[in-house]
Amino acid sequence: SSAGQFLMATLGSIVNWFKSLGGIVDWVIDKLNMIPGVNIGTDSADMTTDLSYRNEGLTSEVPAGGVTSQISKSIADNSNSNTTVNIQTTEPISPQYVQNQIWQAAP
């Protein structure tokens, strides 16, 4: 069928594009390796995945329960305190005054 042939041709051109891209990468690596002191290895045997040095000496500074327990403790400490706010005015506050204050405070 023509749809299948079109699909195969499209996939083939995509694969060829990636192959040419790989060739370009190899060419760039070869050119970079010509610089004195630069040696970019392309062998998978040259690559190491041993990252054990990254785990040495690491200790956790986070207490058991993490931040959640600290937040819970803080909320509990604040909820036990009684706070009294006294507002003294020289004249009674009218609903119009409150509405004006809300309107002025709006951004």
WOHUPE-V245972 format. One line per field, one symbol per residue. phi: phi as a letter, one per 30 degrees, with the letter a starting at -180 (. if undefined). burial: b if it has 9 or more other C-alpha atoms within 8 Angstrom, else e. A space follows every 10 residues. Layout:
BEGIN
phi: ???
burial: ???
END
This chain:
BEGIN
phi: .ddddddddd dddddddddd ddddddddde dddddejcbc dcdddddccd cdddcdidbd cddejidedd dddddddddd dcccccccbd bdcceddddd ddddddd
burial: eeeeeeeeee eeeeeeeeee eeeeeeeebe ebbeeeeeee eeeeeeeeee eeeeeeeeee eeeeeeeeee eeeeeeeeee eeeeeeeeee eeeeeeebee eeeeeee
END
